[in-house]
Amino acid sequence: MRELMLGNKAVARGLYEGGCRVISSYPGTPSTEITEEAALYEDIYCEWAPNEKVALEAAHGASLGGARSACAMKHVGLNVAADPLFTISYQGVNAGLVICVADDPGMHSSQNEQDSRHYAQAAKVPMLEPADSGEALLFARRAFELSEEYNTPVLLKLCTRVSHSQSVVETGERVNPPERPYKKDPSRVMMTVNSRNAHVRVEQRTRDLREYAENCDLNRVEMGDTALGIITSSVSYQYAREVFGQEASVLKLGMVHPLPEKLIRDFAAKCQRVVVLEELDPIIENHCRQLGIEVSGKDIFPICGEFSQNLVRSSMGLPVPETMKIEDEIPGRPPVMCAGCPHRGVFYVLHKKNCMVYGDIGCYTLGALAPLHAMDLNVCMGASCSGLHGFNIAQGVQGEERSVGVIGDSTFIHSGITGITDIAYNGTNSTVIILDNSITGMTGHQQNPTTGRNLRGEPAGKVDLEALCRALGYERVRVVDPYDLAEVERILEEELAARAPSIIISRRPCVMLKGTVHGAPLEVNRDKCAGCGACMKIGCPAISLRDGKAKIDPTLCIGCKVCTQMCRLGALAEQGVS
């Protein structure tokens, strides 16, 4: 059956058709929909794991138990999963194991722009890279076969444009692979001589896979005019074809590690000029240069950012067609926390108290933007806790009395627990604020271990944050309502002054969460409003200044009443209440 399908949905379909039985993942844009779509198949057990390391370990365990398994993550999630990845490469698999990783060129929703192909090289595992939804399905299915044939995990690499674009796929039937019983094998214990022998096997596997890459249908040559030959992969292949049509000759690589040698040499020998078209780092380009092939690459294409058809045209010195023009200048629309977001009150108080705020990864990172300006930095999941600890070691009392870490509930479970353990165990008087909005917000409202629901929304074990923090050694654990600015400020001052490690849990459900009860929208009494702009300091998108007076958009306002605490003139109230 032919169907128009999102890239991530196509991966899920490919995993299903490939006989996958277990998927464990942590949500991360642009990979999240892979697991959400796979969960719609009753034949696949799917779960959200606390983090990517746990997800890969669970998937590998399922592979050892005889079930074809997979996990999905974004590129920075692969950093977290790298520890087991490198050893699983040595150890091997039983049933097939596929690791889906989605890169984010252009950093649409990420804190960096790393290239996951480096992990394939470093961990010495094969990597497949589809260029559209059809290949996403095919490559996911094929990855299981490669995994079992070569006794290796297989990385399936996507990027934002492949994950979140649609193209036609040809669906097939689900295969039921033969049972692969678990067998005890002492050589799987990775230590001393076992590890040395495993490394020898891995190097031989890489040689075998390189030989496979020379003739496999995952890599293909499309000969056209030999004046120009393009070596490319992923969505860059689409850009090449859209710019050059069928005129140029193209070597389209679907297996990007290990890369073939003879295939590339033979292709290059037929072309007068060879250009390597790849986003981010010059992985293919460097390989070509190591083979002694003269190519153009990052000397004409940028190493930063996402490509486009017009960027390719411009870089190649081709005319760029005019695009549609809008005469009126459109104002910028920076991202902003939702109207009524429970994080806003906390960030307002932190800005007011001029705190050094060690941030973390989540939708609350938007607290760094105007007018709140309430976040100093962020690094990676969980760094707010351990980073704050180190900052306060360096600063001493001066730091402890003015610095906090902020972290979301899902991120706290992901990587924050060990950081607050470090604080309690080694005794800095650090204050960490857990922004508990009862969901994993940034990636689209996925459940996590603090919500009491699993991936399918069924009742599940629920982490008690207060009890957990106390068990880790915190005697000071406070819970605040972020809509009460006076309470937030009072408790923040008390905890910053306390000579002990402390946790503040800011608890309000995400305003976009289904079932959240909203209040009636507010309105402005124009007779009372002085146009002072105090209500604007909270940064709520429902409030604006018009004709010298505040104005509230009733379609956005959810009646949280935080803004009423900013107005000394009582000009803001529920509709009909003056």
N, C-alpha and C positions, 0 to 999 in steps of 0.2 A: 504494500500500500504506500502511495506517495502522500506526504504530508508536509506542510510548512511548519517548521519547528525551530524554536529558540535553540541556540548552541548548547546551553546547559541542559535543556530538556533532552536534546539529542544524545548527549553523553549519558544521561540517566537511562535513556532507551537502549543505548549500546551496552551499558552494564547489565541491564535486564536481559537483553537478548543473549549476552555472553554467559548467562547462567550465574550471575552474582547472587549470593545469598545473604551477605552481611555488608552493611555500610556504616561506618562510624566516622563522624565529621565534626568540625567546629565551624559555625557560619562565618563567612568572610567574603565580602563583595570583591571581585565579581564571580565567586564560585558557589554562592549559597544555594541557588536553585537546583544544582545537581542533586543534592541530597533531598531537598523538598520534593522534587519531581519523582525521585526514586522511591520515596516513601509512599507514593500512590500505588505502587505495585505490591500486592499482598505477598508475593513470593520472596520479597527482599526485607529482611529485618534492618531497620534504619534507626539510628540514634544520634542525638547530639551529645558529644563527649565534652568534658570540662575544658579541654584544650586540644591542640593538634597533636601534641606528643602522645597523649592518651589515646586519641583517635587512631593514630597509626599503629600503636602497640596493640590495641584491641583488634584492628583489622588483621594485623599479622598473626595474632593468636588464633583468629578464626581461620586464617589460611592454613596454619599448622593443624588445626582441627579438621581440615578437609573441605572447607567451604570457600568457594571463590569469593573474594572480599575486596572492598575498596574503601578509600577515604577521600575526602575532598577538602580543599583549603585554598586560601589566597597565597600570594607569594611570600608575604611576611610570616604566614602560618607555617610555611615550610622551614623557616628558621627554627621555629619551636620544635618541629618534628625531625629536625636534622639529626639529633642524637640517636634515636632508634634507626633512622634511615641508613646511616653509614654501617651499622653493625648488621642490620637485616640484609644489606647487600652482600656481606660476607656469609651470613648464615643461610640465606636462601629461603625458599618458600616450600609449601606443599601444594595446596591448591593455589590458583592464580591470585596475585595481589596487584591491584592497580591504584596508584596514587595520583589523583587529579589535582593539579595546581594551576591557578589562574593568575597570571601576571596583570599588572595594571599600568601600562604605559600611559603617560600623561597624568598619572596620580589623581584620577577622578575621585577616589575614595580611599586613599592610602597615604601613609606618611613617608614612603620612599618609592623608588622606581627600580628596584633590583631586577635582575634577569635570572630566572630560575634555571636556565640552561647550565649555569655554573655548578649547580648542585648535581646535575646528571654527570658532569665531568668529574667532580670531586668524589662523589659517592660511587662512581663507576657502575651506573645503572642505565639501561636504555631509556630514551625519551622519545615519545611520539608527539607530533605537533600538527593538529588538524588546521585546515584553512577555512572551513565552513561547517555548517551543521551536518551535512551528509558525511563528511570525513569524521566529524566528532563521534557520530554513531559507529561508523566502521572501525575507527581506531580504538575506541573503547572496547569494542568486542574483540578486536584482534589482540589487544594488549593482554588479555587473559591467556591467549594461546602462546604468545611470546613468553609470558611469565612462567608458564609451566614447562615450556620446551627448554628454556635456558636457566631455569631455577633462579629466578630473580624477580624482585619487585620491578614494576614498569611505571615510569612517570608519564602521565598524559598531560601535556602543557597546553593551556589555553591562554587567551588574552581577553581583555574587556570586549573588543569588537567581535570576536568569535563567540564568546559566552553570551553576549547580549544582542546579537543580530539573528535574523531568521533566514533560513534558506530551505530548499526542498530536500527531504530525506526519503529514502526508501526503507521502510520498516520491514522486519522479518520476524521469524518465529524465535521463541526462546529455546536455547539449547539446554539439555540436561547432561552435563559432563559426567563421565563415569566417576564413581566414588573413589576418593583418594584417602585411604585409611591412614591414621597417624601411626608412625613407627618410631620407637625409641632409637635415638642416634646420638651417642655420647660426643660425636665430633661437632655437634651443634653448640656445645658449650664453648663460648668464645673466650679462650684464654690460651696463652703460651703457644704450644705447637699447633693446636687446633686453629688458632687465628692465623698463624703463619701459613699453614696449608690452605686455609680458606682464601687468603690473599692470592696465592698462586692460582687457585681455581677461578677467582674473579678476573685476573689478568687474561687467562685463557678464554674465559667467557667473553671478554671484551673483544678479543681477536676474532672469535667466532661470530659475534654480532656485527663486527665491521665487515666481515665477509658476507653476512646476510644482507647488510645494507647495500652492497654492490649491485644486487640483482632483485631485490624485493620490490613489490608493486607499491610500497609506501613512498618510494622515491620514483619520480618519472621525468623523462625528457620530452619536451614539446618543442620540436625543431621548427623554426621559421626562418626569417632572414638571419643569416650568420654574421651580418655586420655587427650585431649586438646580441650578446648572450647574458641572460640574467639568472643568477643563482639566488634562490629565495625560499621562504617558508612562511607558514602561518598566514595572517591576513595581508602581509606584504605581497604575497602572490596575487591576491585579488587586486591590489593597487597596481601591480605591474600589468596585469591583463587589462584593467580598465584604462590605463594610460596608453599602452602600446598595442592593444588588441591582440591579434594573432601574428603581428609582424615580427616581433622579436622572438628569439629562441629562449626558452626558459627551462632551467633545471629546477624542478619543484621538489623540495626535500620534505618528506613527511616524517622521517626518522632523523632527528637532529642530534642524537648521540647514540652510539658512535657514528660519526660521519664517514661516508665512503671515501675512497681515495681514487681508485681507477675510474669510477663513474664520473667524478668531478674532472679529473685530468682529461678524459676522452671528450667530455662536453666542451671544456675550455679550448681544447685543441681545434675544435671545429669553428670557433667564433673569433672574429677579428678583435673584438673588445669584450671584456667580461666585467660585469658589474654585480656586486653582491648587495642585495636589497634586504635588509633586516633591521627590525626595530631594536633599540637599546644597544647592547654591547656587540662588538665585532667577533662573535663566536665563529660563524661560518667564514668570515673574511680572514681571520687569523689562521684558520685551518687551511684555507687555500694558499695563503702566503707560505705556510710551513711546507706545503707541497711544491713550492717554487713557482706557483702560478701568479702572473701579474694581474691584479684585479683592482678595480676602484670600489670604494666602500665608504668608510667614514671620512674620507677626504672630500666627499661631495654630499653625503647624507649626515644629518645630525645624530649625535649619540644620545641626546636627551629628547624626551617627549614622544608623543604618538605621531605616526605618519598619517598621511592622507594622499588622495590622488593628486591634488594640487601641489603638495609638498614634493612629491616625486617629480612632477613636471618641472617645477621650479629648480630643484636640485640638478636635474638632468639638462637644464638650459632650454627647456621647451616652453612655448608660449602657454600662459595660464589663462584659461577663458574667464571672462568677466562673470561674476556671480550677481545674483539679485541684490539690489541696493534699496535700502529704506531711507528715505530722505530725512525723516525725523530721527534725531539722536535718541537712542534707547538708553535709559539710565542703567547703571550696573545693578545687579541683583545678587549681592553676596549671600552665602548661606546663613541661615539664622535659626535659632532654636524656635520651636513651635510656640504659638500663643498659648500661655498657660503652662509651659514646660516647668515641671517641678524643680529643675536644676537652676532656673533663673534666679530665684530668691537667694540660694546659697552663694552663687557667684556675685550677686549684687553686694552681699554682706562682705565677702572676701575682698572685693574691690574697695569697698568703703573702709575696711580695716587695713588696707595696704599690705596684705599678706603676700609672701612669696608662695606661689601655688605651683607645686609640682604636679603636672597634669598626666593624663593617661589617654588611652585610645577608646573612643566611643563618640556618640553624638554630643556628649557634654564637652568635647574638645572645642565646640563652637563658643564656649565661654571665653575663649581667647579674643573674640572679635569685639568691635565697638558696639555699644558703648560700655560694655562690661569690662573688657580688657583684664580678665581675672584669671589668666593662666600664663605662667612664665615659660613653660616648656613641656614637651612630652617626648618620650623616646619609644617605648614599646609596651606591650601589654604587661601590666604589673609593675613597671618601673617607678611609678609614683610612690609606691610604698618603700621599696629598697633604696631608691634614689633619695627620697626624703631622709631616710636614716643616715646615709652617707653625708648629705648636705649638713645635717645637724651635728654630726661628729666634727665636721670642719668648723662650723659656726659656733658650736657650743650653745650657751643659754641665749645668746643674741638670736640664733636661728630658731631655737625651739619655741621662743615666745612670739614668733611672727610668721612661721612657715607651716604649711599643711600639704598633705597629699590628697588628691581627689581621684576616685576610681569608681566605676560603675559596678553593679552587682554581678553581672556576667563576667566582666573583666577581673573582678576580685576573685571569683572562683577559678578563672582561667590561670591567673598568675600572681594574684595579690596575696594569697594566703602565706606563701613562703616569705614574702617581703615583710608582712606585719609580724610574722614569727621572729624574723631577724630583729625587728624593733624591740619586741618584748624581751627576747632572750638576751640581747646585748645592751639593752637599757638606755636608749635615747628617749628623751621626753617628747616624742614625736606625736603629732595628731593627724590621723588619717580620717578623711570623710568618705564614707561609702555612699554613693548616690544610688539608692535602691529604688528604681522605677518599675520593678516587678517584671522585667522582660529584657531580652537582648534587643535594644532599640535600633542601633545604627544600621544593622543588616536586614531589618524588616520584621521585627517582632517574633524572633524565635524563642522557644522556651529554654530555660537553663536550670541548673540544680537548685536555684533559690525559689523557683516559681511553683513547684509542686505538680508540674505537668511534664510529660515527656514530649518527644517530637510530634507524635500523633495527637497530642492534647489529652492523653489519658492520665489519670492520677498517678503520681510518681513520688518517690522520696523527696523531701524538701529540706534543704539546709537551713538551720536556724542560725542566722548570722550572729545574733547576740550571744547565743550559747557557744558558738564556735570561737568567737573572739575571746570570750572569758576562758574557754578551755586552753587557749593559746597563751594565756598569762595576763590578760588585760582586766584590771579591776575597774577601770573607768570605761564604761560603754554606755553611750547616751543615744537616744532616739529623738529626732526632731521632725517637725512638720515644716517643710521648706516654704509653705505658704505663709507661715508666721514669721515675719522678718525679725521682730523683737526677740522671739524665742531663739531663733538661729543665732543672732548676734550675742545674746546673753550666754548661751551654751558654748559658743565658739570662744568667747573671752575667758570663760571658766577653764576650758580645756587647754587653751594656750598658756594659761597661767599655772596650771597644775604641774607639779614636779613628778610626773609619771606618764608612761605611754598611755595614749587614749584613742578611742574610736568614737566617731560621731556617725550615726546612721541617719541619713536624710531620706525619709520614706514617704513617697507618694507615687502612685502608679502613673505611667506614661499617659499623657492626655489623649494619645492616638490609640491607646489600647482598647480593644473591643470590650464593652461592659463598664468602662470608666464613666462615672456619673458626673456630669458637668452642671455648673450653676447657670442661672440666667445671665445673658450678656449685660454688661454695664453700659451706661450712657453718661455723657458729660452735661452737667448743668452749666450752660454757657454764661449765666449771670454770675456764678461763683468762680468760674475759671479765670485766672489772671494771666494765663498763657506763659507761666514761668518755666514750663518744660520739665518740672521735677518728675512727672510721671514718665517722661521719655527716657530717664536714666536707667530704667529697668530693661530697656531694649525689647519691649514686646511688639511684634509686628502688627498687632491689632490696634495700636495707638499711634496717632500721627498728629501733627500740628497743622491746622488749616485756618487761614485768615486770623492768625494770632491766637487761636484757641485750640485746646486739645480736642481730638475727635476719635471715637472708638468705632471700629468696624464690627457691627453685630454678627456678621457672618464668621468672624475669626475669634471673637472673644468667647471664652468658656466660663467666665464668671469666677476666676480664681481669687479675685479681690486683692492681689498683691499690690496693684497700682494704687488702690485706695489708701494703702499705708504710706504711700509716697506723698500724697496730696494733703497739705495742712489746711486747705480751705474747704475740704469736704465736697469738692466739685464732681467727684466720681461716685456713682451709686448704681444700684440695679435699676433697670428701666421702670419708670413709674414711681420711683422713690427719690424724692428731692432732698 
